[in-house]
Amino acid sequence: MPDPLPHGGVRSGDRFLSSVFRKIAIFTVAVLVIIIAYRFFFPASPVREIRLAGENIICFGDSLTSGFGASSGMDYLSQLSKRIGRPVINAGRSGDTTVSALARLDRDVLSRAPRIVLITLGGNDLMRGMDRSQAFSNLKTIVTSIQNQGALVVIGGIEAPIWSRGFEKGYREVSIETGAVLIPDILKGIMGNPKLMHDAIHPNDSGYTVMAQYFHEAMKPYL
């Protein structure tokens, strides 16, 4: 039999368990505080209610939309079209900034009876050192112009913490201000993964498969 504990004594094992439970409780409270604070400072943007008026699904943007780095039929639009069983219009152009995209918005999107428009823009603005506030002012104009046509907008954002210059915050702000659907990082899990990248910037076929999945999940409730 174990020796009896002195009067009022506590086993060392009991002290250890008490310390473990206390640390778990503190950690749990800390996690809850972080979650609550995140939701307070970065609330989910309410999606703008729009009576969808157009007919076409249009993908508008830069080289991520045009499909640079993909083999034939493996860009994200082609893969998305197969997923939803509907045609998708490719209005992507490699090298586009928000400035050049805004200049062709009427011709390539607004005149084509848009119903749902998926956007990838901002990456070239970031890489070329363009002014952040101007870039997202342009993007907001693009989004609201499309919404005024009675179309839903889904924005594929970009997060690059080391060199983003606050661009990831700009996407959130535009989404909150316009009620557009936001995918915060359309290259999440793709960028930096050599199995999913064609080069340092563009996905390969497998990477575009992931992009198609992200856009599909975002737009599925509105199809």
Disulfide bonds with the S-S distance in Angstrom:
none
